Amino acid sequence: MQNYGKFYQKSWEERINHISQNEKLTKEQIQILKNSAHNKSLGDTMIENYITDYSYPEGIAFHYLINNKRYLVPMVTEEPSVVAASSHGAAIIAKAGGFLAKTSERLMIGQIILESVEDSAKLIIEIQKLTKDLLVVADQAHPSLKKRGGGTRWLKTRILAEDLVVLNIAIDVQEAMGANMINTMLEAVAARLEAVLRQQVLMSILSNYATECLASTTCKIPYELLSKNGFAGEIIAQKIVQASRVAQLDTYRAATHNKGIMNGIDAVVMASGNDWRAIESGAHAYAARNGQYKGLSTWKISGDYLVGELEIPLPVGFIGGSIGIVPLVSLNQKLMKITSARELEQIIVSVGLAQNLAALLALVSEGIQKGHMRLQLKSLVIAAGANVAEEAVLVDKMLQADKRDIASAKKILTDYRKKDKNG
Ligand code: NDP
């Protein structure tokens, strides 16, 4: 391992020179680093040891009708088919009257973990006596939040083990995701606990299991909108219900069911400048809330309709974090025509359900590979070295030859170029 010294103290040019020399990068590789660095000052503001920008494609999903309002939905993802599937699922649901989406209060939970507790029952009584004072301390640590109508709401204690007690403090974070604000508030409370109760604090941090910041959405689709590939809509609906049951019964299937939902959710979370790891961890914890990891969405038959439901914790911000500093995020908010975090939550949860519908529809009718194949082959032939002009022909040739691997793509490309040269 080469010595990189105090990399963070170097200028961008020095960092590029340093890494290029140490890692013996070629001229072409250095050029890739330089050409991809589109916004050095922004990168340096956002993260540490910045060298370049890693870009993801952004696409728009259409046909979203949520609470009677139409939305364009920007999605950021590296995975083929996600945007197309999202629009497809949304179009079916729009024809059925659209999504009905709701949000709960926007409370985030902050945790203070107390360790080396000698008498947990006594400590809990002492904390209960101090509750009012502790909530005031928290609010005073970030007073602007209370001025905006947010701030602390409640404090609860729990014994985790003989020597461990946790305080959960619920905080209304208004339009922000709230992690930084909450952490500041918690540290003030932790200092008060140490000072007044002489109690040792292990750590203070928000919980990403945002059970008090939920978003839910439903849709009700008449059978006739579901018929596909010669299958009657009723049969497809029944198969989707079965698929939903399996995701409630089997964790192997549930993980993939939820991955499909998160394909849509993460893409909008990213486009809206939010922290997708926070949303991912909260969603998966919620999927296991009853002791077994299960599918996050459910599909049922009601009358002649297929009824879908999805509920997840969605503590996204409309303000704060990197949202205000990344110009594309403001543009995406404008494209979505949203004015609040709640409206963003309603879009994101609905995208999750549309994505799930599209995936299940494909799985129970034609199988997922068929719909994805052209897009996957496109990535494959490009990885094999095809240029834009060759791409479509090569995909056709791969399909004709029934090949799906990179070695075949390279061979087909070589043969094609030879023939092309020879006329
Ligand atoms: P910020 O630190 O940016 O705080 C929110 C800011 O928004 C405050 O400065 C606040 O201003 C301002 N604001 C303006 N208007 C409003 C309004 N109407 N409602 C609420 N705030 C408003 O971001 P967050 O506290 O939201 O933290 C999010 C960041 O924290 C994300 O980048 C996330 O990745 C990161 N993070 C996540 C963790 C986790 O998930 N475990 C842990 C630590 C960090 P004012 O100061 O005037 O109140």
Boltz pocket constraint, residues with backbone or C-beta under 6 A from the ligand:
constraints:
  - pocket:
      binder: B
      contacts: [[A, 144], [A, 145], [A, 148], [A, 173], [A, 174], [A, 175], [A, 176], [A, 177], [A, 178], [A, 179], [A, 180], [A, 181], [A, 182], [A, 206], [A, 208], [A, 275], [A, 278], [A, 317], [A, 319], [A, 320], [A, 321], [A, 322]]
      max_distance: 6.0
